[in-house]
Amino acid sequence: MTKFVCALLLIFVMAFVTQVAYGGGEGSLTPQECPGACDYRCSKARARKACLYFCNLCCAKCLCVPSGTYGHKEECPCYNNWKTNKGTPKCP
């Protein structure tokens, strides 16, 4: 029985450490935080207006914006997997 309790405790601690280490993730933002996160995400985009529009749209649905100004979409599966009708990524 104690081995079972220790195993559960270890799993809980590992999950907590993973969340702290990787932070963010899907659902980690509130709708009010989306504009600020998207402003940074699109800060280096050539088509800034379009980037901001789609980033805010995606953030409103997923409540997550990947870190940085490019890439890192694996941090937000919803953001990463939302595609247009043509199969291209919807979220910048």
Steps between C-alpha positions, in 0.01 A plus 500: 500500500779744580662432163171593334476825699863584420438433131196729498693770682787469252262532204340808656838664563620422147184652351543812712869539410420453130232771516736740677792423266309534176241750625223631281327243294147479380252692710774683691384849394185691578319676214625833638863387463466412129562848354829542690622150412406548133660845490833339593443195277441723195762764585734388219238399243500670160119485482446619857129584465413154361726332757328682786153419365564126468708476817220658704244274330706192583572617853131559565431139401805331653589738787864448411764677291837332437805669648723710280432675174520188280468124538449317833147401394542163671436687826136555396352198319168676431683800355724270297229270365239758394513504118335696220274335241813457285682314779748777577558624856240753612699632795825698460 
